[in-house]
Structure formats: structure tokens, C-alpha cells
């Protein structure tokens, strides 16, 4: 997704990431699709230690995409990412179940 963002036209990185995440090819590619959409229900049942490691990974993921999200401050951008990316994962999960 970092490459998708880098290759997007100026100001279109976030749109490019979302379009890629929601594309049929991405959702159908089990080795590269979003871990949240692929394993979300299972992760909720895992021990706290596993969920904490996942949250740390997700925080690093959010940091990588912070620059692609609109907002005046880092906090504004992260707040939008914390809302947007799980929403995209949910849509991706729903779409993969429909195929």
C-alpha cells in the first residue's frame, strides 16, 4: 500500500489506497489482503497478549499512512485513520463473503 500511495497522483494517495483495498483482486488474494478483514472475528477470540501485539502492529501501520490522510495535525490524521481503515476492512470482509 505504501507503493500504491507513492504512485498516486498528488493529493490522491488516500483514495488510491482505499480503491486498492476494496478491489476484487486484493480481497481475493489471501496472502496480501488485509489481516483485519481476513481474520478479524478470530482475532477477537485470541488472548490479550496476541491482541496487544496486533494493536502495536496496527499502530505502526497507521503511522505509515498518516501522511496520506487529510488533516491539519498528526492527531487529526490518526483519528481519521483509526475510523477509516477499520471501516474499509469491514467493507472488504463483506465484499469477500459476497463472492
Secondary structure, DSSP 8 states (H G I E B T S, - for coil): -HHHHHHS-TT-HHHHHHHHHTSHHHHT-TTTS-HHHHHHHHHTTS-HHHHHHHHHHHHHHHHHHGGGS--SSHHHHHHHHHHHHHHHHHHHHHHHHH-
